[in-house]
Amino acid sequence: MQVLSAAEAFWLLLAALCALPLALAVCWQLPRQVSLGFVALLFLFSSSTWGQIDADNTLYARGTGLFYFSLINILLWVAATAAASRRLITTQRMPARSPFAGFFFAFAFMMMAHLTVGLMAGQDGLVILGYSGLINVLNMLVFCHLLTSTVSGEQGQRSLLQLMLGLAALRALFGMARYVFWGGDSANPYRNFENLDIRIFYFDIADNFVAALAAFCIAWLLLMPNVRLAMWKRLLLFALLALEIAAVALSFRRSSLIGLALMFLVLLWQLPWQRRLQCMGLGALALVATAMVFMQQRLQFNSDSGGFLDALLYDVGPARTTEVSRFYELEAAAHSLDGNWLFGLGSWGRFYGNEEILDYHFGKFDFVHSGFGHLILKSGFAGLLLFLALLASFVVHVLRTRPRLGGNSALLADAGLAALLFWMPTLLVGTPVIEFRTMLLIGLGLALPYLAQSRHQQRAHNSAHAYAAA
């Protein structure tokens, strides 16, 4: 690690002190643009380096060597501070009512408890607040609150939807060009680590989510009976729908394929029965085509029997072809939690297991391949139940408010619920909590239904003021 001289440290500190008020001023004057800028960054730039031969720092890691936290993370906190202070001073726009602030303070209290206990136990404070702990749960909630505070109203909804669909289309076109002409994603553990002749569209689960969310929104626009589109727009959307589904299918991530299928259950729920039959027919064709490609390109290496289900569950089923089950690390983490199930091992906690079997951890045992399991490891059932309470309040809100919504508000509410369903497999068997980009995209999905309600809240707010004035 390069050590800064006293002069370099002084000038760096001076530059940071000068940049901070400028960043605050920009976030204060352009709150919606800053929030949409965050969404653009999350949609355009990948964060995964796993599977690359030569792993470089991504955008989301810039600044960690100097400030410990990344620059984009610091900017997120600055933007949230500016939005909170602006909300206290100005009351022209009523922000969407949401539970994110309450859950933020609950998790912040938990983090402060971890910091206090950890420091008393001789742990490094930066490790306690590190990205392998719970800090990204706080980042997710900060981002949720930032979106609901700044991207509200009919114009905000339209801008957000256009931005998401436009950038998802650009990202998919880039991925397809790279897949066809340049060998696919360079982050390809199947080819680089397992020597399998496979090219993939995107390995990063967050990129799969961007494509899946766009596919859901496009299908919603095409199938909802009250949406009127010109023929050329419908043809363009059909082409984009095929491209986004191909992006997920050719990434060969089981969790993203299952997540995409779960997303479309929301669409089936909202469609009239005639359109449900159309959706089920198109979905069945897409599922068969995806299964054939998945079996031919990826699963053929996983099973000796040739069965699709055995190949799909090659590392977890009774007929698995791997020596050890995929869930071995969760069993090892459970043994490490002995006596600490209520509050976990702390944000600095590690589990212990067979290092030869867990060689893919490369000696780092401060996380597990389960978002829910990671919460238990670090914060016990107390942290898990708090997180589940957040998800439960989200679902209750959607079910309560969705019948009153229409237009873009209905699309946002449905997209938010679909986004949560997409992330459920990853929360069960992935590593979302230690990934900054992934957690912020989960936060985007959680915020969408509350943005949907803000339009109707604003109307009621304006009506109340007009009545008072009269």
N, C-alpha and C positions, 0 to 999 in steps of 0.2 A: 504494500500500500504506500502511495506517495505521501510524504509528510510535508505539509505546508510550512514555509518560513513564517516568521512573525510578520514581516511586511506583507506577504501574500495573504495571510489570514486577516490582517487589518483591512486591506483593500477589498477583500471578498465580503467582509462584514459591512463595510461602508456601502458597497454596491447593493447588498441585500437590504440595508436600511433605506436606501434611496428608492429601490424598486417597490418596496412594500406599500408606501402610500400611493404610488402610481397605480399599482394593481388594485388597491382598494377603491381608488377613484373610478377606474374603468368598470369594476364590478358594480359600483354604486350607480353609475350613469347608464350602463347598458346591462341590466340584470338578465333580461330574457336572452339577449345575444350571447352573453357569457355561458348561460346554461345550455343553450343550443350548441354552443361551441364545444362544451364537454361531450354532448351526445355525438357530435361529429367526430371527435377524436376517438371515442369508444367504438364507433362504427367502422372507422377507416384503418385503425392501426392495431395489429395483432400484438398479443402479449406473451404468447407461448414460445419458448425456446426448446422445450423438451422434444427430442427427436432430431435436432440439428447436430451436425458433426462439429461445426464451429459456431458455438452459441455466442451471439452478441447481445449487448444490453438493448432492451427495447425502450420505447418512449416512456413506459410506465416505471422504468428503473432509473431514469436520468435524475441525477442529483443525489442519489442515495449514498454515494461515496463521500460527499461533502456535508450534506445536511441530515443524513441517515434516512429521513423520509424523502420520497421522490418529489420533484418539483411540481408535478401535476397534482400530487396529494396536497402539498402546501397550498397550491392555487385553489384547490377545492375548499379548503378551510377558510381561505381569504374570501372567496366568493360567498360562502355561507355566512361568514361574519358580516359582510357588506349587506347581504339580503336581510339578515336579522335586524341590523341597525336601521336599514331603510324602512322595514316594516314597522318598527317602533315609532318612527318619526312621521312617515306618510301613511295616510289611511284612504287614499283615493281608490285603491284596488283591493278588494277583499280576497285574501288568499284562500286556497282550498282547505277545508277542514280535514285534518288527517291525524293519525295517532303517532306519527313518526317522532315528534319532539318528545313525547312521553317515554317511548321506548328508548330513544337516544339517552335520556337522562338515567334510565334504569340500567342500561348497559355501561354508561359512563361511570355510574356508581360502582358497578361490578369491577370495572377496570381500575378504579381508584383503590378498591379493596385489594385487588391483585397486586397493585404497585406497592401498597403499604406492607402487605404481608411478605411479598417477594423481597423487598429491600431489607426488611427485618431478618429474612432468612439468608441474606448475603447474595441475592441474585442481582444481575446487572439490570439496571432500570431500562436501558435501551432494548434489551432482550425481552423484557416483560411487555414493552410497548411495540414490539416488532411485528412484522407481517406474518410470522408463523403463529401468532397468538390470536387475539380477538379484535385487533384494531380495524380490520376490514369490515366487521359488522358495524362499527361506528361510522366508517366511511360510507357504507351503504345507506345508513339512516340519514347522514348529513346530505347525501346526494338526493335522497327522496324528498327531504324537506326543502332543499334548494329548488328542485323542480316544481313542487307544489306552491312555492312562494313566488316564483318568477314566471313560470310558463302557464298562464291561466287565461281564461276568456276564449272566445271563439277564434280570434286571430292566432292566439298561442297554440290552440289545438291544431289548426290548419298548418301552421308553420312547422310544428313538430312532426306531424304525419308526412308532409311533403319532404322534410329533411330525411326522415328515416327511410322512406321508400326510395328516394333518389339516391342516397348514399349506399343503401343495400344493393341497388341495381348496379351502381358503379363497382362496388366491391365484388359482386358476383361476376361481372364482365371481366374484371381483372383476374379473378380466380380461374375463370374458364380459359382465358388466353394463356395463363401460366400453366394450367393443366394440359392444354393441347400442345403448346409449342415449347415449353421450358421445363417439362418433367414434373409439374405440380409443385405442391408446397415443399420447401426445403426442410421444414420441420416434419420429417417422416420417419418415425421410429421403426416402422415395418421394414422399410428399405435400408435405413442406415444402421439399425441395431440388429434386426432379425434376418437381414439379407433376403427379404422377400421381394419379388419383382412386382411391386405395387406402387402406383402413383396415386396421390390423394389430392383432393380439392383444397380442403382446409383441415388441419389437425386441431387447431385451437377450438375448444368447445364454444367459446364466445363468438367466433366467426360463424359457427353452425347456428347459433341462436339468432344472429343478425339475419341470416338467410331464412330461417324458419319463421321468424316474426314477420318478415316481409311477405313470405308465402301465405301466411295466415291472413294478413291484411288484404292482400290482393284477392285471395279466394273469397273473403268477406265482401269485398266490393263487387265481385263478379256474381255472387250467388244471392245476396240479399235482395228481396223482391222490390224494395222501395228505392233502390239505387238505379238511376238512369244514366247510362253512359253511351256515347257515340260508338259506332261500330269500330272505328279505327282505334279508339281507346281500349275497347274490349279485346281486340286482337293483340294489341301491345301488351296488355296486362296478362293475357294467356301465355304469351311468349316469356314474359318475366316470371310468371308462376312456374313454368317448366324449368327455367334456369335456376330459380331459387331452390326448387325441390331437388334438382340435379346436384346443386352445391352441397346439400345435406347428404344425399345418397352416396355421392362419390367421395365423401370424406370418411366413410366407413367407420363412423363412431356409433356404437350400439346405443349409447345413452341419448345421442341426438336424434337418431331414427325413432326410438321409442318416444322421445319427447315430442317430436313432430306429429306422430300419430295421436298422442294425448291432446295436443293443441286443437286438432280438428274435431275432437269431441265437443268442444265449446261451440264450434260452428254448427254441428249437428243439433245441439241443444237449442240454438236460437233460430234455426231455419224452420219454415213451415214444412209439413210432411212431404209435399211434392218435391221441394228443393232438397230435402234430406235424401231422397232416393237418388237424385242427380249427384249429390255430393258423395254418397256412398258408392255409387258406380264409378265415378272418377277416382275416388280414393282407392277402391279395390284395384283398378287398373294400375294406378301409381304404385300401390303396395306390391303387386305381383312383379312389375317391372323392376322395382327397387330390390326385391328379394332375389330375383334372378341375377342382377348385377352384383349384389352383395355376395351371393354364394359363389359366383364365378370368379370375382376379383379378390375377395378377402377371405371368406369362410372356407374355401377349398383347402386352405393350409391348416385348418384347425381340427378337422375330424377325419378319422379313418373310416367311419361308417358311411359317410356321404350324406347323412341326414341333416336337414336344415336346422332343426332344433338343437341337435347335439353339437353342431358346429357353432351355433349362436351362443350356447352355454358351455363352450369348450373349457372354461376355467372355473366354473362354479357347479356344474351339474354332476350327477353321479357317474356319468361316462366321460368325465373331463379328461383331456389329453395332457394337462399340465401336472407336474409332480405334486404341487401343493395348491390348495384352493385359493382363489382370489381373496377370500375373507380371512386368511390366516392372520394378516396384520391387525384386523379388528379383534380377533381372539387374543392376540398378544397385547393389544392396548387394553382390553378388558381385564386381563390378568394384572396389568400394571396399575389399574385403577382400584385395586383391592383396598377397601376401606375409605375410598375418596369419591364414592359415586355421587354424593350430594353436591359437592362444590368442585370436583375435579382436581387436577394436578396444578392448576394455575396457568396463566398465559405463557409461562416459561416451561411448562411441563413437557416431559418426553416419555415415550413408552419404550419397552425393551422386548426384544425377540431375537430369533435366529438371524444373524446378519447375513449369512449366506443366502438364505431364502429371500430376505428383504434387500438383496443387493441393488434393486432398482431405487432404493431410498438413498443410495450413495452415502451411507453413514449418518443421514439426518433423520432422526426419529421424533421430530417435534410436530409432525402432522400425520394424519391417516387419510386413506382414500374413502372418505365419507364426510360430507359436510355436517350431518347430524352427529356422526361419531366424533368429529373434531370438536364440536361444541361440548360434548360430554367429556372428552379427554381434558379440555382446558377449563371448563366451567361446571362440569357435572350436570346432573339433571336440572339444577336450578337454571343454568344458562340455556339448556335445551328447551325447557318449558317456557321460558321467556321468549325465545325465538318462535316457538310454535304458537304462542299467544299472538305474536305479531302477524303470523300467517293466517291464523284463525280470524282475527279482527278484519283482515283484508278480505277474506272470503265472505264473511258476514256482510261487510259493506257492499260488495259487488252484488250479492243476492238481494239485498234490500233496495238498492238504488237502480239496478239495471232495468226493471220494468218501466221506469219513468224517463228513460233516456232515448234519444233518437239521433240520427245523423252521425257526425264525427264523435259525439259523446258516447254513443252506443259502441262504435268501433273501438274507441280507446278502452272502454270498460271490458269488452270482450277480449281485446288484445292483451290487457293486463292479466286477466284470469288465464288465458292461454299461455302467456309467458310463464306464470307460476307452474303450470302443469309441465311445460317444457323442462323446467329446471328441477323437477322432482327427482328424476333418475340421477342427475348429477349431485343433488343434495344427499342422495342415498349412497352412491358409490364413487363420487368424484372428489375433487379437492377445491371446491369453490371458495371456501373461507380464507384460504391463504393467497388468493388471486385478486388483486385490486380491480382489474377490468371486469372480471366475472361478477364480483359482488356489486359493482356499480350497475352492471346491466340487469342483475336481479332487482336492484333498487329501481331502475327505470320501469321494469314491469310492475312492481308494486305501486309506483306512483301514478301509473296511467289511469286507473279508475278514479282516483281523487282529482286528477285534472279534468276528467269527464264531468264530474259534478260541479266543478267551479263555475262553469258557464251558467248553470241554473242558480247557484248560490249568488252569483253576481246580479242576476236579474231580480232575485228576491231582495238583495241588499239595496239595489237602486230603487225598487218599488217602496221599500220601507222609508228611505230617505225622502222620496217624493211625497209620500203620505204625510210625513212629519212636517215637511215644508208647507204643504197645503194647510 
